[in-house]
């Protein structure tokens, strides 16, 4: 039988930014992927659409797939000649049982590669403002598993650990936290030794509890800390506030629903994450190309009869040029036209095709686009609008009023989607100060129509313009309007709103 190849890939602690380039390369080439529960959704989205995905996730006392079966599955898929990728949280060779998973492959002469991952033992404390070594506190760090089998006693030499006088990092230790802390104090550790536990480290919803070896367990119990968590013990924990960069970001931990369609939501989502937001991608509209677009084909065959080509969205630009390619038309057929874009993002997308827009209004909306065109065109000039089917009427109303010649050609449809409303319904219910970003009136409509039981009173909307705000107002959604119709302006407005919220909360306390 043809032999495949197995890549054992460590995906790091959760933040997709900590995935290695080598790991990403294998994930994007994979034909079969076996993954654990600690592999983030963002990383799983890198897996090719047609790849076979197998969830073998395990958690304490609940192994969905026994280790022996995982080993066999890796072998079976490799023997089918598949490029098989085994994804493991953290590093596969640090308490990840990676070595065990390779033994059966070695016995059967299956080629493999190990791609190390950034271990949570070091990265999670770093995201909590805790360096695991610091010359003012210690000269060594020691990583210990806190996992215990079948409720048995931990097999840890606590006296030796205390004698080392270094930073102690315990992995997989939530269920055994009390036993670990009692063991250390019983071996002579000062009960006032600083200690911390970090839950869901490196993720936007990371939580950090700091105390001492004497009281950390009670604090963790009170806050209901769960797995996955990392425990750090040592004087370095005293630095957790002064070196905490992660939780001090402008939108740290704030939940933000991004309603843009998948093909255009990435930029907004990534920028929100950089600001610390816990982003929930909820693309409740989809942009669908109009197939066999006879109107657009007819227009393109007589493109020389137009003087202006006008785009009202970045999606329209991309789909327009895709259609030119499908018709095997050279982009130079547009050489005689002047081109207008509704805003900076649309103009930027045009520049990707080597085109600099001849006109972009100072205020990025349909009204100012149409009014500006009427000022710079004559009644004899003909305008081609390449935009969404059932687009806003404000542009054509203004062109009609000013006696301009135009042809309004739809190149895509906006359809409403329902990507999992029950999850969003629960999220909104449990988070009364959640934000939602709306980049068009259709995203508002799609969002509201996607769920019958959304508590819209819990939502604060950030709207990109007046038409979008008008739609939000129609449904009684509390909202704010960005000063400009740009992603950057939306982010600025969101930070301003959050800053004001923080000031009010602080004053109330």
N, C-alpha and C positions, 0 to 999 in steps of 0.2 A: 504494500500500500504506500501511496505517496505520503511523505512525512511533512507536516506543517512546521510551524515555529511558534514558540511561546515567549511573550514578553511579560515579565513580572514587574509591574509598574507601581511605584509608590506615588500616590497623588497628593501627599502633604496633608496638612491639618484641615483643609476645607476651602480656604480662600483660593480661588482659581488662579490668582496672580502668583501663587507660590508653586504652581505646577511647573515642572522642568520642561524645557523645550524638547528634550528627548522623549519625555513621557507624552507630551502632546502629539509629537510626530507619530508614535505608535498608536495612540488612541484614534487619530484621524485616518489611519490606514487599516484599522482592525476589521476583521471579518466576523470574529466572535469576541464578546466581552463578558467576562465574569467579574462582578463587582460586589463590594461590601457595602454595608449600610452607611459607613462614614464617608463614602465618596459623594461629593456634593452634586446637586442637580446641574449646576453650571458646567461641571466637568463632564457629566454624562451627556450633556447636549453636544459635546464635541464628537461623540460617537457617530459614525456614518449612519444615515437613515436606514440603509438596507442591511446593516450589521445585526447579527443575532445577539441580543442582550439577555444575560442570565443573572438574576438577583440571587446571590448566595449569602446575603447579609446575615451577620451574626451579632448578637448582643448578649450581655451577661445573663446566664441561665435560660437563654432562649435561642438556641442554635437552629436556624431555619434549615440549614443544610449541614450535615456532619462534615468534619474536615476530610475524612476518608473519601467521601463522595465527591467533594470539590477536587481532590487530587485526581480521582478517576475521570471526572468531567474534563479537566484540562488535557489529560492524555487522550481521551476519546476524540475531542475536537481537533487536537494536533494530528492525530492519525488520519483524520479526514482531509488532511492537507491544508488546513485553515491557518491563517495568521491569527493566533489566539492571544488576547491580551487579558491578563489578570490584574485588576485594579484593586489596590489595597490602600486604606487610609494611612497617612504618615509614611514611614519607611518600612518596606516589607521585611527587612532583616532585624528590626528592633521590636521584639515581642509581637511580630506579625506572622509568625509561623511560615515565613517565606521559604526557609530551607526545607521544611517538610513537603511543601508543594512541589519542589523541584526534584525530590528524590525519585519519584516514580518516572519522571521524564528522563532522568539520567539512566535509569534501568532499561528504558526502552529506546535509548539513543535519539531522543528528541532534542534538537537544538533549541537553545533558549538564551535570553539576555535578561539581566537584572538592571532595572532603572531605579536607582535610589530616589527616595522622596525626602522632603524636608520633614524631619521628625517633630511631632508636637511637643516632645520633651523640651525642646529649645525654643521653637517658634511661638508656642502658645504663651509661655511666660513673657516673651519679648513683646507680644501684642498686649500684655497686661502691664507693661512698664517694669518688668522684673528681669534683669540680666542674670543668668544662672551663675555667672562668675563675676567677681569684682574684687580688685586687690585690697579694698578696704574691709572686705568681709570674709573672703574665702579664696582658696587657691585650687579648689577642685569641685567637680560636680559629679553626682552619682545618680544613675537612672535605675529605678527598681520597679518591677511589676507588683502591683497591689492585687492582682487577680488571684482568687483562691478557688480551688476546685471543690465542687459539691459541699460547700459550707464547711470545709475543713479549716484548721488553723493555718495562718500564713507561715510559710517556711522562710523567715527573714531573720538574719542575725542582727538584731537591733543594737546590741552592744558594740558590734564592729562599726555600724553606721554612725553611732553617736561619737565613737572615738575618732572617726575620720575628720570630723569638724569641717565638713564641706556642705555645699548645697545639695539637698536631697530632692529628687524629682520622682514622684510616684505616678505610674501610669495605671489606667484601668483600676482605680482605687476607690470609687464612690461607695461601693457596697462594703468595703473593708476599712473605711476611713477611721472609725472609732478604734478598731483593733490596731491600726498603724500608729495613731497618736498615743494610745495607751502604752503600746509597746516601746515607743521612743522615750516617753517619760519614765516608764519602768526601768529603762536601761540607763537612766541618769540624765536625760536631756532636760535642760531648764524649761519649766512649764511656760515661761514667758518668751520662748523662742518664736520669732515671727513666722507666720505660716499663711499660705494662701491657697485657694482652690479656684480654678478657672473653668467655667462650663462653656462648651461650644466655642472654644478658642479660635480666633482669627475670623470668625463669622460676625456679621453685623449685629447679631443678637447675643454676642458674647456677654457673659456675666462673670464678675470677679468678686470674691468674698475674701477679706483679709482679716486675720486675727492672730492668735497664738496657738501653739500646740495644745494648750489647755482648753481653749474655747472655740476652735475652728469647727469642730463637729457640731456643736450646738447651733452655731451660726449657719452652717450648711443645711442643717435640718430645718431651721426656721425659714430659710429661703427656698427650701425644696430643690436643692441642687441635684441634678441628675447626670447620668452618663451621656456623652463623653465629657470627662473632666480630667484635669491635670492638677496634681497637688504639688506645691513647692514649699519646702521648709528650709529656713535659713535667714541670716541677716539681710540678704539681698532683697527680701520682701519689703523691707523698709523703704526701698526706692520706688515702690509701685505708684506713688502719686506724682513725684517729680519727673519720672520718666514715662508717664502714661501719655502717649501720643494718640493712641487708638480711640479712646473714649472721649477725647477732647476735640474731635473734629466737629464741624458746624452742625451736621445732621446725625450725629452719632446715635445709632440705635432707633432712629425714627423710621416708622414703617411708611413706605410710599408705594402706592399702586401705580404702575406705568401702564397706560391703556393703549399706547401706540401699537400699530401692527408690527409683527415680527420683523419685517424687512426694513423698518425705519426706527425701531425702538432701541437699538443697541447703544447709540451715542448717548441718549438721555439716561439710560439705565447705568451705563458705565460711569458717567460723570456723577450721578447720584451716589454710587457706591464709593467713589473717591472721597466724597464728602461725609461718608460714614453711614449713609442711609441703608436700612434693611429693605431692599427693593423686591417687590413682588411683581413680576412681569405678568400682565393680564391682557394680552392682545385681543380685545373684544371686537375689533373690526379686522377685516382682511382686504388686502388690495389684490384684485383679480384682473389680470389682463383680459381684454375683450378679444377672444379668438376669432380668426377669420374676419378681421375688421375691414369690411369692404369700403366703408366711408373713408377710413384713414388711407387705405390703399389707393382709392381714387384721387384723394387730395395729393398724395405723394407723387402720383404720376403727373400731376399738373402743379407741382410746387412752385414753379416759376411765376405763377399767376398771383402769388402772395408777396406782400412787402414785409410783413412782420410775422414772427412765430412767437407765441406767448405760452409760457409754462407757469402753472399755478401750484406746483409741488415738485419736490425732488423725485417722488415716485413717478410722476408723469415724464420727467426727463429720462429716467432710466428705461422705462417701458417704451418710450418713443424711439430711442436709439436701438433698443433690442429689436423693435419692429423693422427698423431700417436694415438691420443685419439679416433678419429673416427674409426680407425681400431682395437681399443681395444688392442693396443700393449703397453707393459710396456716400460718405458723409459730406462730400463736396457738393452734393446737390443743394445743400443749404447755403452755399456761398453767397447767393444774391439776397439773402434775407437778413433783416435786423432781428435780434432776439431779445425778448424781455423775460424777466424772472420776477416772481412775486416777492421774493425775499432773499436773504443772504444764503440760507441753506440750499435753496434751489439754484442760486447762482454758483455756489460752490460745487454742486453736482455737475452743472454745465462745464465748469472748468476742468473736471475730471475727463471730459471728452475734448479738451483743448479749445473750448469756446468761452469767450469773455462776454457776458451779457451786455447788450447795448443800453438797456434801461432796467434799473431796479428802483422802485419807489423808496422814498426815505422812510415811510411807514409801511411795514410789511403786511398789507392786507388787500383784499380784492377791490375795495373802494378806491384806495389810493393808486393801485395798479391801473385800474380803468381810467381814473381821472387823469393820471399822468400820461397814459397813452393818447388820450384825446387832445392833450396839449401839444404833443410832439408829432402827431400824425395829421394828415389832411384827409378830407372827405373822400378823395380819390384812392387812398391807400387801402389795401385789403389786409385784414388781420386773421391769422389762423390761431384759434384757441385749442391747445392740445391739453385736455384735462379730464377730470372724472365725469362719468355719466351722472346725470342728476346733480351737477355741481351747483353751488350757490348762484342765485340769479342776479346778484348785485352787479357783477361785471357786465353782463349783457344788457342789463337795464340801463346802465350808464352809457354804454356804447350806442344803444338804440336812441337814447335821448339826445346824444350828440351827433347822430347821423353818420356813424362810422360803419364801414363795410366789414363784415366778419363772417367766419364760418366756425361754429362751435362743434368740434369733433371729439367725442369721448374716446379715450384710449384705455380706460380701466374702470372697473366697477368697485364700489365700496360695499362690502357685504358684512352683516353682523355675525359675530361668532359667539360661541358659548364655551370658553376654554376651562370651565370648572367652577361654576357659580357657587356651589355649596361651600367650597373651601374659602372663597372670598366672603361669602355671607358670614361665616363663623369668624373670619379675621376682622371684619368690620364690627361685628357685634362685640367682640372681646377687646377692641382697641378704639375707644371713643374719640381719640384725637388723631386718627389716621389721615394721611394725605392721599390725594389722587391727582395725577397730572393729566390734563386734557389738552391735546395739541390741535384739535379741530372739533367742530360741532358734532361731527359724526362719531368721534370717540366718546362724547358724552352720551349720545343716543345709544350707541352700542353698549356702553357700560350699564346704563339703566335698564335696557331691554334684556340684558344677559341674565339678570337675576330678579325674580319677583319679590324676594324678601329682604333686599338690601335695606339696612337702616341708614338712609341718606343723611340723617341728622348727625351721624357720627363722622361724616366725611368733610374734610376741607379740601376744596378743589383749587388747583393752580392752573389757570386758563391762559392760553397763548394769545388771545385777542378778544375783541368785543363780540364777534359772532359766536365764539366758543363760550364766552361768559353768558351770552343770551340763552344758550341752550341749557347751561347749568342752572341759571335762574329759573327757567321754566320748570325744573324739577325740584326747586327749593334747596339746591345744594349751596351751602355756604362756600364762597369762592373769592379768589383774588386774581387780578389780571396783571400779567407781566407788562412792564413798561414798553417792551418791544416784542415783536413776534419772532423771537429767537429762543433757542434752547438755553443759551447763556442767561438771557433775561428771565426766563422761567426759574432757573436755578437761583438767581439773585433774589427774586421775589420770595421763593420758598425759604431761603435763609433769613430774609427780613421777617417773615411771618413767624418762623421758629424762634428767632431772637426775641421778638415781642412776647411770644408765648412763654419763653423762659423767664423773662423779666416779670411778667404777671404772676407766674407760679411762685417765683422767689419772693415777691412782695406779699403774696397771700400767706406764705409760711412765716 
